[in-house]
């Protein structure tokens, strides 16, 4: 397919999440031994975590820190559980054996932003989320932030020159994962791409991505990489495989935040699983070339259209209509 195609957007979403590499570990990044249920509950009690979720042997703990929250413990628990289940819906399983989530209290009814990393010495994923004291259950359940941070744990913590790839994956996968969990509608996923992708493109051009620090290209240029990769995989496999197959394989074969894999090593693992050379060549193209992008043509081919009154409509006779539906797919069993 012609990759000289797509990008742009005007989302008001606040993407200020980052992956912070913790350079403390000298270990191999291998997985920690799974805790028994009893041991896991003991950890939760001792360390003051209010919520513990066991996702097929992967343990996720939540600490809310300060008191005075509007939301109840059950609300927080349900929020974390829904985020875990969103990850499971896309990847098949949660990526790392242990994860600690800590909340930091701010003002108002809002989930502000999050950060994620992996502590090699403690062998655990760490996520921090800044949440307003008055945040309601509805705000928690409609927030994308925690799922975005969890997606970061599914992929290596990459070199700073490649950060756009990690942010692109998190930006692209999060809404699809939450849709598969039933937290957002199918239309909302396309609405977000329609509004978000143009923010990565400047006058029909996507500049070299290597080392980019520019917000639009970091998140939406990276998301464009994912969408193009997804389309190419589905075209070359007659919709039998998609980006999720490559990303799930990377995570399940050890290329998570616990690993020391490079971005290219991870993508090569995905290509091997697909039996296609797609992810690595496209990555190199994004890294070092300036690309012409025609997002209008891309959305036309996908059959995603917006009326003058900003109403989203879908054209099932568009060339990529079937692929469009396949991208959203069904929850993995
Ligand atoms: Zn992020």
Boltz pocket constraint, residues with backbone or C-beta under 6 A from the ligand:
constraints:
  - pocket:
      binder: B
      contacts: [[A, 17], [A, 18], [A, 19], [A, 148], [A, 149], [A, 152], [A, 166], [A, 167], [A, 170]]
      max_distance: 6.0
